Amino acid sequence: MPDRTHEFGLFGAQGERGSEAAARVLDSLAGGISSPVSSGRGLSARLRYLTRSKAGYEAMKQAGISVTSRTMKRWLAGTQRPNNANLEKIDRSYWSFRRQNVAKYLLKRLNSRGGTRVEIHPLDQSRVLVPRQRVLEYRKLNIRHWDAIINAWAKGDSRMLDDAWIDQMVELGSQWGKYEYVTSVGFSA
């Protein structure tokens, strides 16, 4: 059984961790506000989403946003614009809160009908010398239990997400280590 890759890219291979690619797919499935936080529309939509509940205010607090209620009212009215540091914190708290809100729905969707098929596109070896290249092929895997993956994604814990993702990749058999890094993954969800 292979061990985890320790020096990825040493010989020129390109790709990203499978868990990072999976997180990006989950983010796209979660949807959300597409306007950037730097635009007036994007900022206003994020602030409205976050200020509708106590949990939204808690998400802002966890992101490090600590402003007075007067300042928050001015931000909501559009008469005052947050500085760049606060814009980044607002965006981070919005996506964190969005993931928490959508996690239950995504878990139900991905676990339904016996799981969801995942397509794994292997890493790019175009810059690797031929003697060092591995034989890689496109693989499919049906993930039946998404609980650990969705939980880690919703918490924003990249280490826990990577561990949960690798636990599923082991189902590929003894060659799972070849697919720790990928060019992309896709879900049939």
N, C-alpha and C positions, 0 to 999 in steps of 0.2 A: 504494500500500500504506500503511495507517495506521501511525502511530507509536504508541508506548505513551502511555497517558493520564498527563498530568502533574499535573492539578489535579482529581482525581476528587471529585465532590460539590459542585463550585463552584456549580452551578445547582440543587442540591437532589436529585440522583440518589442512590439508596441501594443498597448492595450490598457485596460483598467481593470480593477478588481471587479469580479462579477457582482458582488454586493453593491458596489457603487452604481453599476449599470442598472441593477434591479431597483435601487432606490429612485433613480431617475424615471424609470417606467412607472413606479408606484406614484411618484409626484405627478406625472402626466395623467394617470388614472384618477387621481384625487381632484384634478381640475383646480380652479381658483382664478384669481384676478390676473389677467394677462398684461395689463398696463403696468409699466415700471413704477416703482415707488417714487421715483424722482419726478414723475408727472403729477399734475394736480389731481387728475382723475384717479390714478393709481393710489396716491396717498389718501385721498378722501374715502375711497372704497375700503381700503385696509383699516382705516380708523373706525369707520362705521361698523365693520365686521367685528373688530376687537372691542368696541365699547357697547355692544349690545348685551353683554352679560358680565357677571362677576368673574367668570372663568377667563374671559378675554382680557379683563383688567389684570388678572393674575398672570396671564401669559406675558403681558407687557412688563409687569413688575419683574418677572423671572428673566426677561431679556435685558433688564437694567434701565428701563425707562422710569424715571421718577420725576415727574413734573407736577406742578400745582394744577388744581382743577381749572383755574383761570387760563393757564397756558393750554390745557387740553381743549377747552372751549374755543379758544382762538384757532387752534389747529383744525378743529372740526368745522369752524365757520370759514376757514380759509383766509383769515386775516393775518395769521402768522405762520411762517413756514419753519418746520423743525430743521436743525442743523444737520449736516451730513452724517454725523455719528448717530443721531437719533433716527434719521431716515433708515439707516442700516438696521438699527435695533427694531424699528417698527416692522420692517420687512421680515426680519428673522422671527419676531414674535408672531406675525401673521401666519407664516408658513408652519411654524411649530403648532400653533393653535388649530390651523386647518387640518394638519395631519391627525391630531388627536380627535377632531370631530369626525373625520372621514374613515378612521381606522376600522371601526365596527362594521360599517357598510362594506368596505373593501374585503375584510376578512370573510364576511358572509358570501360575497361575490366570488372570491377566489377559491373558497373551500366547497362551493356548491357543485353538484353533479360529479363528485369524486375527485375534485381538484382541478387544477389549471395546467395546461401544457405550457412549458417554457422552452423556447428555442434559444440555443446557445451558439453564438458565432465565435469561433476560436480567435485567438490573438493574431495580430498581423506579424508575419515573419519575413516580410519582403526585404528587410534590412539585415537579416541574419544570414551569415555565410551558409552555403548549402550543407556542408558536413555537420553543422550544428543545428539544423532545422529538425523539428519533430514532425511526425505524420499526424496531422490534425484534421478533423472533419467536423462539419456542422452536426450538432447533437440536439436531440429532443428529450425532454424529461417531464413527467407528469408529477407535479408537486401536489400532494393530497392534503398536507397540513401546513397552513401558512401562519399559524398562530405566533410562533417565535419570530418569524421574519417581520410580520406586521407590527408586533409589539415593539421590536427594536427600531423599526422605521418610524413609528409614531413618537417614540421617545427621542429620536434623533441620535441614538447611540450607535456610532459607526462600527465600533468593535463588536458589540453584541450582534449587530446586523451581519457582520462578516462571519461570525461564528455560526449564526443560524443559517446563513446561505451555504456555508461549507458543509454543514450537517445534511443539507439536502443534496448537494453535489456528490456526496459519497455514494448516492444511489446510482451514479453513472458506472460504478464498478471500480476496478483497480486503476483505471486511467483517469480518475476524477481530477487529479492534480494538474493535468494538462488544461483544465478549464477553470482554474482559479482566476486567471486573467483572461479577459475576452475583448473583442472589439465591440460587441453589443449583445444584448439579450432582448427577447420579445415574449410577451405573454399573450395567449389566445383568450383574453378576458373581455 
